[in-house]
Amino acid sequence: MTVQRLFAILFIFATTAVAWFALGGTIVGRTGEYDGRLSAQVAQLWGGPHLQVAPKAAVERPRTVTEDVTLKAASGAERLEKVTKTVIDTADVPLDSSRVRASLSLDHRRKGLLWYATYGVDFHAEYRYRNPDDVARRTNVCFRFPANEAIYDGFSLRVNGAEAPRVSDLSQGLTVPVELPPHGDARIEVAYRSRGLGDWTYAFVAGGVAQVKDFELDLTTDFDKIDFPAGTLSPSSKTPEGKGWRLRWQFASMAGGQRIGVTAPNRLNPGPLASRITFFAPVSLLFFFTVMVILGIMRGRSLHPMNYFFLAAAFFAFHLLLAYLVDHLDINASFLIAAGTSLFLVISYLRIVAGMRVALIEAGAAQLVFLVLFSYAFFFEGVTGVTVTIGAVLTLFVLMQVTARVRWDEVFARRR
């Protein structure tokens, strides 16, 4: 091995790394372009994220006011006259109790290079509030739908048996007027079945700080991998139920601005995964080239830089196949096809160049570790870094042991 050959191998490595970054950029571009357009399509077809706000009750308090009004006579003369009219003030009435039940059923949808976490929701709630005055009052209950881009099957809203009127614009919600006797109670019943995307969230009020009394929310899921959005309350209890969980939030009296929510788990997205594997590819090739160069020095017969060029091309073929197979096949099947093709290219080529032993034991084993296993570590989020680190440290240990007695000054002084 000469210094000139080392520089030639480094040049091949650098140009291949540039090609990988270009390929990774195209995957990121395709994924980002599709995500902005396809997520809107999924929301239109299936439904958007749900933010269910508790209904708001308000009491009407009429009062009489007298104002001075300037009147103009036919002759043009002006005079002041007192006019009495009735003005209606409204004041929010806090809910005395809330009993909310909801169940989420996960149903992933794929569009392009991305999976979307969609779910079906079955919602039912009962609320109670009271007329706070000593006289009969008219109260209005306002209910807002959790998402505009959604359908609501079996929807029902009743206040003391009074059914909500039909409306065509869901964004404005529904308002039900109810006459209550002095200190009379009202019961609000809400039920619907719908579909959503991503997070499911429940809010006590639309904004600001809420005072909550006698509150219970039971949420069941048919999936076990649950997470909670930032800024939401953790459940009071969490128990397994079937394939998922039963979560309960219970408060006797509480004031705060936080919400309750659950994030539906998403499947492994092929687009982002393929881009991460592609951007990591130069590290895999660097380990592979290092091992092949050192093993060539140890056996006294190094490969020519042109051989390294074709080996780099075989590595690149893995990521090129993976990038475009994920458009049409499952990510695991795409990975197996791409890995098998790349291994076949390297082994079949080096079998002719350096013999079957070098092709299988040296190059094949190194490619299996540094390309296939290192890349497959990206399938397991959270352990990729430690997996690659352990593999790198073990590789360093082995190389240090087998080259400890090599006289490097003599190695680089050799000529063909």
C-alpha positions, 0 to 999 in steps of 0.5 A: 500500500502506497500513499498515492493509493491511499489518497486515491481511495480517500478521493473515491470515498469523498466523491461517493459521500457527495453523491450520498448527500445529494441523494439524501437531499432529494429524499428530504425534498420529496418527503417535505414536499409530500408532507405539506400537501398530503397531510392536508389531504389526509385531514380532508379525507379522514379528519384533522386533530381533535381539540374538544373544548368543554361546553360553555354555559352563560346566564342572561341577566336583563336590566333596565337602563335610562338614557338621554336621547336627542330628538329632532322635531319637524321644525328643526328644534332639538330636545332631550328626552329620557328613553328607557330600554332593557339591556341583557348582560351575560355571565359565564356559569362554571360547570358543577360536574363533568363526566367524560368518556372517550375511546380511541381506535388507531388506524394508520393511513399511508400517503406517499413516503409517510404514514399518518396516525389516524384514529376513530373517536367515540365521545360521550359526556354529561355536564351539570351546571346551576342557575346562580340567581334567586330568580328564573333565568334564561341560560345559553349552552354553547358547544364547539366541535373539536375539528372543522374537517371532520364528520360527526356520526350519531351526533347528539346535544341535549340540554335538559332534554332540549335538542340542539338545532341543526346548523350548516356551519360547524365552525360556529358551533351550536347554542341551546337556550334553556329556561331555568328556575331559581337555582335550578340545575341543567344537564348537558349531554353530548355524544358523537362518533368521529375520526381524527389525526395525530393528537386528541386533546380535551380543554376545560376552556378555549383559552386562559385559566379554568376552574374545574369542579368534580371532574372525571375523564375516562379515556380508553385506547386500543394501542399500548404505545401512548404519549402525552403532548407537551403542556398536558396533564398526566393521568391520575391512573393508568391501567392496561385494558385489552391491547391498550390502556384505560386512562383516568383524570380525576379532580375534585377541585382544580384551577389551571390552564393545562389540557388533557391529551394523548398522542396517537403513535405513528408507524415507522415513516419510510421517507425520513428513515431512508434519508437518515440511513443515506446521510449516515452512509459515509460513516459505514463506507469509512469503516468498511474501507478502513477494514479492507485496507488494513486486512489487505496490508495484513495479507500482503495484497491490497486491492487497487483503487479501482476495486474500491471504486466499484465497492463504493458503487455497490454501497451506493446501490443499496441506498439508491434502491432503498430510496425508490423502493420505499415508494412502492414496497413495505420498508422492511421488504425494501431494506431486505432487497436493497441489502441483498442486492448490495451484498451480491454485488460486492461478494460476486465482484471480489470473488473474481478479484481476490478469491472467495475467502476475501469476498465472503469472510473479509468483505462480506462480513464487514459489509454485513456489519457496517452497512446492513446492521448499522443501517438497520439500527435506524429502525429502532429509535432511541438505540441507533446511537448506542448501537453504532457506538458499540460497533465502532468501539468493537471494530477499533478494538479488533483493528488495534489488536491485529495491527499492534505488531505491524511496522507501518514505516515498512508498509508505506515504504513498499513498492509494487 
